């Protein structure tokens, strides 16, 4: 919404707006039709199909809302970070075990190989 209208401080324009009146009557059931269009625009379309398509429709309906988009991004970052940390710990433990076994074989060549 533009709150800085160029005609905001124009006295002639404000006087003309005060004098202006609508003489044309509204079409029959105008208000009911407006509310019907608003409700149909806000209603989520019911789609039949694969679960993937239903999920995508649901996400596309909710993501334009900033709070939901931020919550989704936060959850995805936390889950991705936790998964990466767990994977790194697992691989570091494997590398540590391999290096430990190599060291023991170098120090004691008669150590049984795993």
C-alpha positions in Angstrom: 0.0 0.0 0.0 1.4 3.4 -1.0 0.9 5.8 2.0 2.8 8.6 0.3 0.2 9.7 -2.3 1.3 12.6 -4.4 -2.2 14.2 -3.9 -2.1 13.8 -0.2 -1.6 17.5 0.5 -3.5 18.9 -2.5 -6.6 20.8 -1.2 -8.3 20.9 -4.6 -8.0 17.1 -5.0 -9.3 16.5 -1.5 -12.3 18.8 -2.2 -13.0 16.9 -5.4 -12.9 13.6 -3.5 -15.4 15.0 -0.9 -17.8 16.0 -3.6 -17.6 12.7 -5.6 -20.4 10.3 -5.3 -21.4 7.1 -7.0 -24.6 7.2 -8.9 -24.5 3.8 -10.5 -26.2 1.0 -8.4 -24.3 -2.1 -7.6 -25.3 -5.3 -9.4 -27.7 -7.6 -7.6 -26.1 -9.8 -4.9 -22.8 -8.0 -5.4 -21.6 -8.4 -1.8 -22.4 -12.1 -1.7 -20.5 -12.6 -5.0 -17.5 -10.8 -3.6 -17.4 -13.0 -0.5 -17.9 -16.1 -2.6 -14.9 -15.2 -4.8 -12.8 -14.4 -1.7 -13.7 -17.8 -0.2 -12.9 -19.7 -3.4 -9.6 -17.9 -3.7 -8.6 -18.8 -0.2 -9.7 -22.4 -0.3 -7.0 -25.0 -1.0 -7.6 -26.9 -4.1 -8.4 -30.5 -3.5 -6.2 -32.6 -5.7 -6.2 -36.3 -6.2 -3.0 -38.1 -7.1 0.2 -39.3 -5.6 1.1 -38.6 -2.0 4.1 -36.7 -3.4 1.8 -34.4 -5.4 -0.4 -33.8 -2.3 2.7 -33.0 -0.2 3.9 -30.6 -2.8 0.5 -28.8 -3.0 0.4 -28.5 0.8 4.0 -27.1 1.0 3.3 -24.7 -1.9 0.2 -23.4 -0.1 2.1 -22.9 3.2 5.5 -21.7 2.1 4.4 -18.2 1.1 3.7 -17.5 4.8 7.0 -16.1 6.2 6.6 -17.7 9.7 6.1 -21.2 8.2 9.0 -20.7 5.7 11.3 -19.6 8.5 10.3 -22.6 10.6 10.9 -25.0 7.7 14.3 -23.5 7.0 15.3 -23.7 10.6 14.2 -27.3 11.0 15.9 -28.3 7.8 19.1 -26.6 8.8 19.0 -28.3 12.3 18.3 -31.8 10.8 21.0 -31.3 8.1 23.5 -30.1 10.7 22.7 -33.0 13.1 23.0 -35.6 10.2 26.3 -34.1 9.1 27.7 -34.1 12.6 26.7 -37.7 13.2 28.2 -38.8 9.8 31.4 -36.9 10.6 31.7 -38.6 14.0 31.1 -42.0 12.5 33.7 -41.5 9.8 36.2 -40.0 12.3 35.8 -43.1 14.5 36.4 -45.4 11.6 39.5 -43.5 10.5 40.7 -43.5 14.1 40.2 -47.3 14.3 42.1 -47.9 11.1 45.0 -45.6 12.1 45.1 -47.3 15.5 45.4 -50.7 13.9 48.1 -49.5 11.5 50.1 -48.1 14.4 49.9 -51.3 16.4 51.0 -53.3 13.3 54.0 -50.9 12.9 55.0 -51.2 16.6 54.3 -54.9 16.9 54.4 -56.7 13.5 53.2 -59.9 15.1 49.9 -58.3 16.1 47.0 -60.2 14.5 45.5 -58.3 11.6 41.7 -57.6 11.8 
